[in-house]
């Protein structure tokens, strides 16, 4: 159970880190090249929103798995 918990912690940390890095890069790129984003039909922050939703879904799944593991560990009779 501890191995699964550590693996899920690594997955959660990785997805949050990648999301933060992508947000920082997108903000920098928008400030550097606003003319490229002006010709797009979608707002410049659309990619941040899409990545945010994906990250939230992954985090929600990981947290649910962690809760299930914690529940099973508490109610296991050994």
Backbone as JSON Lines, residues from 0, in Angstrom:
{"i":0,"aa":"X","n":[0.82,-1.2,0.0],"ca":[0.0,0.0,0.0],"c":[0.86,1.26,0.0]}
{"i":1,"aa":"X","n":[1.98,1.2,0.7],"ca":[2.86,2.37,0.76],"c":[3.47,2.66,-0.62]}
{"i":2,"aa":"X","n":[3.75,1.6,-1.37],"ca":[4.31,1.77,-2.72],"c":[3.31,2.49,-3.63]}
{"i":3,"aa":"X","n":[2.04,2.1,-3.55],"ca":[1.0,2.76,-4.35],"c":[0.85,4.22,-3.95]}
{"i":4,"aa":"X","n":[0.88,4.48,-2.64],"ca":[0.74,5.84,-2.15],"c":[1.9,6.73,-2.66]}
{"i":5,"aa":"X","n":[3.11,6.2,-2.59],"ca":[4.27,6.96,-3.08],"c":[4.18,7.21,-4.59]}
{"i":6,"aa":"X","n":[3.75,6.21,-5.33],"ca":[3.6,6.36,-6.77],"c":[2.55,7.42,-7.11]}
{"i":7,"aa":"X","n":[1.43,7.4,-6.39],"ca":[0.4,8.41,-6.63],"c":[0.88,9.8,-6.25]}
{"i":8,"aa":"X","n":[1.67,9.91,-5.19],"ca":[2.25,11.21,-4.82],"c":[3.17,11.74,-5.91]}
{"i":9,"aa":"X","n":[3.94,10.87,-6.51],"ca":[4.83,11.26,-7.61],"c":[4.02,11.71,-8.82]}
{"i":10,"aa":"X","n":[2.96,11.0,-9.14],"ca":[2.11,11.37,-10.27],"c":[1.46,12.73,-10.03]}
{"i":11,"aa":"X","n":[0.95,12.94,-8.82],"ca":[0.31,14.21,-8.49],"c":[1.32,15.35,-8.59]}
{"i":12,"aa":"X","n":[2.49,15.17,-8.0],"ca":[3.51,16.21,-8.05],"c":[3.97,16.51,-9.46]}
{"i":13,"aa":"X","n":[4.1,15.47,-10.26],"ca":[4.54,15.66,-11.65],"c":[3.52,16.45,-12.46]}
{"i":14,"aa":"X","n":[2.25,16.09,-12.35],"ca":[1.23,16.79,-13.11],"c":[1.09,18.25,-12.67]}
{"i":15,"aa":"X","n":[1.18,18.51,-11.37],"ca":[1.11,19.88,-10.89],"c":[2.32,20.68,-11.38]}
{"i":16,"aa":"X","n":[3.5,20.08,-11.33],"ca":[4.7,20.76,-11.79],"c":[4.67,21.07,-13.27]}
{"i":17,"aa":"X","n":[4.21,20.12,-14.07],"ca":[4.12,20.35,-15.52],"c":[3.08,21.43,-15.81]}
{"i":18,"aa":"X","n":[1.97,21.42,-15.08],"ca":[0.95,22.44,-15.29],"c":[1.49,23.84,-14.96]}
{"i":19,"aa":"X","n":[2.18,23.96,-13.84],"ca":[2.75,25.26,-13.47],"c":[3.77,25.72,-14.5]}
{"i":20,"aa":"X","n":[4.61,24.82,-14.96],"ca":[5.59,25.16,-15.99],"c":[4.94,25.59,-17.29]}
{"i":21,"aa":"X","n":[3.89,24.91,-17.68],"ca":[3.19,25.27,-18.92],"c":[2.51,26.63,-18.79]}
{"i":22,"aa":"X","n":[1.95,26.92,-17.62],"ca":[1.32,28.23,-17.41],"c":[2.35,29.34,-17.5]}
{"i":23,"aa":"X","n":[3.49,29.14,-16.85],"ca":[4.55,30.15,-16.89],"c":[5.04,30.36,-18.32]}
{"i":24,"aa":"X","n":[5.23,29.28,-19.06],"ca":[5.69,29.41,-20.45],"c":[4.65,30.11,-21.32]}
{"i":25,"aa":"X","n":[3.38,29.76,-21.15],"ca":[2.33,30.39,-21.96],"c":[2.23,31.88,-21.66]}
{"i":26,"aa":"X","n":[2.32,32.25,-20.38],"ca":[2.3,33.67,-20.03],"c":[3.48,34.41,-20.64]}
{"i":27,"aa":"X","n":[4.65,33.81,-20.54],"ca":[5.85,34.43,-21.13],"c":[5.71,34.56,-22.64]}
{"i":28,"aa":"X","n":[5.23,33.5,-23.29],"ca":[5.08,33.51,-24.74],"c":[4.05,34.55,-25.17]}
{"i":29,"aa":"X","n":[2.97,34.7,-24.42],"ca":[1.96,35.7,-24.75],"c":[2.53,37.11,-24.6]}
{"i":30,"aa":"X","n":[3.32,37.33,-23.56],"ca":[3.91,38.66,-23.37],"c":[4.96,38.96,-24.44]}
{"i":31,"aa":"X","n":[5.65,37.92,-24.91],"ca":[6.71,38.1,-25.9],"c":[6.16,38.22,-27.32]}
{"i":32,"aa":"X","n":[5.16,37.43,-27.66],"ca":[4.61,37.39,-29.03],"c":[3.09,37.58,-29.02]}
{"i":33,"aa":"X","n":[2.58,38.72,-28.62],"ca":[1.12,38.9,-28.58],"c":[0.47,38.88,-29.96]}
{"i":34,"aa":"X","n":[1.23,39.22,-30.99],"ca":[0.66,39.24,-32.34],"c":[0.3,37.84,-32.84]}
{"i":35,"aa":"X","n":[1.02,36.84,-32.38],"ca":[0.7,35.46,-32.77],"c":[-0.62,35.02,-32.16]}
{"i":36,"aa":"X","n":[-0.9,35.48,-30.96],"ca":[-2.14,35.11,-30.29],"c":[-3.32,35.94,-30.78]}
{"i":37,"aa":"X","n":[-3.05,37.1,-31.34],"ca":[-4.11,37.98,-31.84],"c":[-4.8,37.39,-33.06]}
{"i":38,"aa":"X","n":[-4.08,36.58,-33.85],"ca":[-4.69,36.04,-35.07],"c":[-5.48,34.76,-34.81]}
{"i":39,"aa":"X","n":[-5.39,34.22,-33.6],"ca":[-6.14,33.0,-33.27],"c":[-7.59,33.36,-32.97]}
{"i":40,"aa":"X","n":[-8.48,32.41,-33.24],"ca":[-9.9,32.66,-32.96],"c":[-10.21,32.47,-31.47]}
{"i":41,"aa":"X","n":[-9.43,31.67,-30.78],"ca":[-9.65,31.43,-29.36],"c":[-8.79,32.39,-28.53]}
{"i":42,"aa":"X","n":[-9.21,32.68,-27.3],"ca":[-8.39,33.54,-26.45],"c":[-7.04,32.88,-26.15]}
{"i":43,"aa":"X","n":[-6.08,33.7,-25.78],"ca":[-4.72,33.2,-25.56],"c":[-4.65,32.22,-24.4]}
{"i":44,"aa":"X","n":[-5.54,32.29,-23.46],"ca":[-5.48,31.46,-22.26],"c":[-6.25,30.14,-22.41]}
{"i":45,"aa":"X","n":[-6.74,29.83,-23.59],"ca":[-7.51,28.6,-23.8],"c":[-6.67,27.36,-23.52]}
{"i":46,"aa":"X","n":[-5.42,27.36,-23.92],"ca":[-4.57,26.19,-23.67],"c":[-4.34,25.99,-22.18]}
{"i":47,"aa":"X","n":[-4.28,27.09,-21.41],"ca":[-4.13,26.98,-19.97],"c":[-5.38,26.33,-19.36]}
{"i":48,"aa":"X","n":[-6.55,26.75,-19.83],"ca":[-7.8,26.18,-19.31],"c":[-7.92,24.69,-19.63]}
{"i":49,"aa":"X","n":[-7.58,24.32,-20.86],"ca":[-7.67,22.91,-21.26],"c":[-6.71,22.06,-20.42]}
{"i":50,"aa":"X","n":[-5.48,22.54,-20.27],"ca":[-4.51,21.81,-19.46],"c":[-4.92,21.77,-18.0]}
{"i":51,"aa":"X","n":[-5.54,22.84,-17.52],"ca":[-6.02,22.86,-16.14],"c":[-7.11,21.83,-15.89]}
{"i":52,"aa":"X","n":[-8.03,21.71,-16.81],"ca":[-9.1,20.71,-16.67],"c":[-8.52,19.31,-16.69]}
{"i":53,"aa":"X","n":[-7.6,19.05,-17.61],"ca":[-6.97,17.74,-17.69],"c":[-6.21,17.42,-16.4]}
{"i":54,"aa":"X","n":[-5.48,18.4,-15.88],"ca":[-4.73,18.2,-14.65],"c":[-5.67,17.94,-13.48]}
{"i":55,"aa":"X","n":[-6.77,18.68,-13.41],"ca":[-7.73,18.46,-12.33],"c":[-8.35,17.07,-12.38]}
{"i":56,"aa":"X","n":[-8.64,16.59,-13.57],"ca":[-9.21,15.24,-13.71],"c":[-8.21,14.19,-13.21]}
{"i":57,"aa":"X","n":[-6.96,14.33,-13.62],"ca":[-5.93,13.38,-13.18],"c":[-5.75,13.45,-11.66]}
{"i":58,"aa":"X","n":[-5.72,14.66,-11.11],"ca":[-5.57,14.81,-9.66],"c":[-6.77,14.23,-8.92]}
{"i":59,"aa":"X","n":[-7.95,14.44,-9.43],"ca":[-9.15,13.89,-8.8],"c":[-9.12,12.37,-8.78]}
{"i":60,"aa":"X","n":[-8.73,11.76,-9.89],"ca":[-8.63,10.3,-9.96],"c":[-7.59,9.79,-8.96]}
{"i":61,"aa":"X","n":[-6.45,10.46,-8.88],"ca":[-5.4,10.04,-7.95],"c":[-5.84,10.17,-6.51]}
{"i":62,"aa":"X","n":[-6.53,11.25,-6.18],"ca":[-7.0,11.44,-4.8],"c":[-8.05,10.4,-4.45]}
{"i":63,"aa":"X","n":[-8.94,10.08,-5.37],"ca":[-9.95,9.05,-5.11],"c":[-9.26,7.7,-4.87]}
{"i":64,"aa":"X","n":[-8.27,7.37,-5.66],"ca":[-7.53,6.13,-5.47],"c":[-6.84,6.12,-4.11]}
{"i":65,"aa":"X","n":[-6.25,7.27,-3.71],"ca":[-5.58,7.36,-2.42],"c":[-6.58,7.16,-1.27]}
{"i":66,"aa":"X","n":[-7.77,7.73,-1.4],"ca":[-8.8,7.57,-0.36],"c":[-9.23,6.1,-0.27]}
{"i":67,"aa":"X","n":[-9.39,5.46,-1.4],"ca":[-9.78,4.04,-1.4],"c":[-8.69,3.2,-0.76]}
{"i":68,"aa":"X","n":[-7.44,3.47,-1.07],"ca":[-6.33,2.73,-0.49],"c":[-6.29,2.93,1.02]}
{"i":69,"aa":"X","n":[-6.47,4.17,1.46],"ca":[-6.46,4.46,2.9],"c":[-7.62,3.76,3.61]}
{"i":70,"aa":"X","n":[-8.78,3.74,2.97],"ca":[-9.95,3.07,3.55],"c":[-9.71,1.57,3.66]}
{"i":71,"aa":"X","n":[-9.18,0.97,2.6],"ca":[-8.91,-0.47,2.6],"c":[-7.85,-0.82,3.64]}
{"i":72,"aa":"X","n":[-6.84,0.03,3.79],"ca":[-5.77,-0.24,4.76],"c":[-6.31,-0.17,6.19]}
{"i":73,"aa":"X","n":[-7.23,0.73,6.43],"ca":[-7.81,0.87,7.77],"c":[-8.72,-0.3,8.13]}
{"i":74,"aa":"X","n":[-9.43,-0.82,7.14],"ca":[-10.42,-1.86,7.39],"c":[-9.93,-3.26,7.07]}
{"i":75,"aa":"X","n":[-8.66,-3.42,6.88],"ca":[-8.09,-4.75,6.63],"c":[-7.75,-5.4,7.96]}
{"i":76,"aa":"X","n":[-8.21,-6.61,8.14],"ca":[-7.92,-7.35,9.38],"c":[-6.76,-8.31,9.1]}
{"i":77,"aa":"X","n":[-5.69,-8.09,9.85],"ca":[-4.51,-8.95,9.68],"c":[-4.19,-9.59,11.0]}
